[in-house]
Amino acid sequence: MYNKLPILKVRNVKKFFKRNDHQDLLVLNNVNLELFEGEIVALLGQSGSGKSTLLRIIAGLIKPSTGEINYRGIKVNAPVDGVSMVFQSFAIMPWLTVLQNVELGLEAQGLPKNECRIKALQAIDIVGLDGFESAYPRELSGGMKQRVGFARAVVVNPDILLMDEPFSALDVLTADNLRSDLLDLWQSKKTNIKSILIVTHNISEAAALADRIVIFGSSPANIKAELIVDILHPRNEQTPKFRLLIDNIYTLMTTSTSSVNNYTYRYKATHLGYRLPNVQISEITGLLDMLIEPIYCDKKIDLPIVADELYLNIDDLFPITEALEILHFARVSKGDIQLNTAGKSFAEADILERKKIFAKHLLSYVPLASHIRRVLDERPEHVAPKFRFLNEIEDYLSENDAEDVLKIVIEWGRYAEIFAYDHNTGQLSLENP
């Protein structure tokens, strides 16, 4: 594969988003990536890590702040012929039939009506929608709507297909069916597609589809690691080789770059503007309760086992394990999680003692929580408005992310009883309202 010239190059791409009265928000930081003919590449990372932003830059839908995209020797500054995209949302026009939706891209190219009709019908047949040409989107299931998206992307005869979490809005069985159909379409060579780049947060999906898995870090996003997958299709998830691949992915996603060659474990450090995981107290205590069970306690547990046991996907599991690591209740590294002494003490304690332990760790390891408490302690009335802290967090995060982070800290702080919050007035205080 790599003795060929790449058909697409991403070079030193950075992306800032402008914010009024605040410093720019860095989303992508020096991303470098190449796509080659004959491969499916999965861009894997947690939600909010910048994967979709990178995909839109590659598609020419938004421009990078610095760096460039090069497709077959052409610098990409806008959408180009040869690169097509399937979106997470179905993005089809509800007032148009299946056939009319698929014809849209061809009409935009200025092709004759008769040619548009012939090519659209061929694309509809390829994706398995033959017989539904005259149907409107309201008549279609979610899986069928996404097939319309596939057909619309395929009909313009691209040689690179970009896919932004195309199966995430579908139920499990429909998603599995569409993934199989995508592989059949790819292997049958019924289209001109030479390379597929798919954004996903689903580890099993990446392992099942991709020839190469690119793992995204976050805050800001860059490429953390790459894995070449040498397992033939169709892949059996129960084989030792596939399970080893899953373990390797979890290891790379949960081990910091600085810790790979460092034998000293370091807990995740946070700062005032850190984007805390959106995790409820019940989720934290639920995982701790599981890990204290005799079959798991005092052991390193593979995260895939935890995910299977709790029926959680990556977007559900990783925020909880990150919260445990931030609070110094567990060690998470190399695809494993293990309770530490504090985590065991919390899991074994009664309700009131749990609150005390949680309060100690929250004030010690979450700077925003200790900052709020310190401000409240110092004020004569021991009261402060929510927006006072929100403005500070917005120096680091977007308005929506800042709101989410403050909401999380308020929930954690109220549970720990280190401060109170009155939703009606938006006031934080040291006394229950």
Steps between C-alpha positions, in 0.01 A plus 500: 500500500763754606726459199237697308463875494222630723188625325429745781731679742414692817797719590549682832133587532394722788151628561405787729149617562457871570316602814385846590701665778689178567812328375464277195396139561755255356319187378757334271873523560752412225309205354682301231332216312523322166246286313603232252312306237349170607448572870224576746627731772312550827554824689423393856454721803257616763217737416614860493860413418496683165458205264200644315670839472797336329269310265327821396835665437603205280167529315564869437192604698702710746849641474791419731651786700846384392630208296347354186316210339638366173290268281681347201728801475217753544478722807152465653338835583143400418311180409677323212391239247620159612432545873150428631354488850233310693377691806397377843156656462321368196502850343242417234233738375159393641307654208693301237469133407787256536583540132487879515723506809761287327484711184581821691878469488498417131277795420742726685769380259290614209445156346211447259175385660500164323857423612414601857205260495704204370787549748264557795309181425826307482612639838164420658528143375858466631403599856198268505216752468363379167122525516497808726594758236166684535481477880528808720729505808199480737428156355851368573660344806819646645714242324333571166548875545871442555509288184371806318798688644731224374342512154533878481869473592568214258313645202758775441762228442751598771827320558510611866193446719486687831256371762414689818371246756250372240358223721479677837137610461383146421399207718757224550358251250449758226850637554651150476307436180618825341860438601486160327347659191771766497769230504321309223482819293870567563616148417278463196668801334167605349596863559800719428580538873874451563515592869255543789561718806242436770470698824375293793502479878411130490806282563338181372387678184852626428644153562239333278535734203841661480830403343662779700378661822607854582446582868422858588603666822320809625531843662608596235474210257793343323591151386601295799574166333435284193430129470525286186230229499609183320183296560313385191133583442253388615634532855380285787482699824551183704840404358811556716654725235196730495482513881870587512436783256223634726735483801770687307257776407384542858863509613592777256190702580549488877876542524647848476785551258730596787417179686572253221868471592461616859464240771380755757123535488368853492138588565327730254563861602238769446487878509234769546381477141531124456213345308374266769318184390122527507444231760232473766572395856293184451728397212813554710364304795359231270839422345672510839239258636577263213876520543481426873335164431725205600558384142638845405644648819882517527535421130565685180184459294497529121279790395334286229382270779359797692330628186342161431396450862326838520379508137685825439658638184810718490309828538332368813792315660797731445347807670429293812849349514645849439297635793632223726854579393459875548363443849785256579266208565649271236796456270420485129779410261589262218141390457452403866334648805577421864361643822754668728478522878279810492266340248464192719434715807228690316336184362496334843374805691143590601318794341623770738861381495492486120403868494796590722747304288358648180519853641866456592593374156287755318669790679845344458489401134242718322632859496167651396324348801767624743494843331122531546529396862783745565305793350195412709713472813658841441176692434332647809158368398649174366296538180602540135302499173548215257601732215797623704665159453355442154683805367829360632449160340419662164861621489583135426190340348216581265184645652314168482791297636551748784133470592526118498815496715353734760185288511711190567701666778184631661351150503817350645533783755141468618542125546816560702326780692791740448258763369132541415326632192162669451381436147235774518746779587813354341685554828768278653535509875632317804152442639206306366245746365 
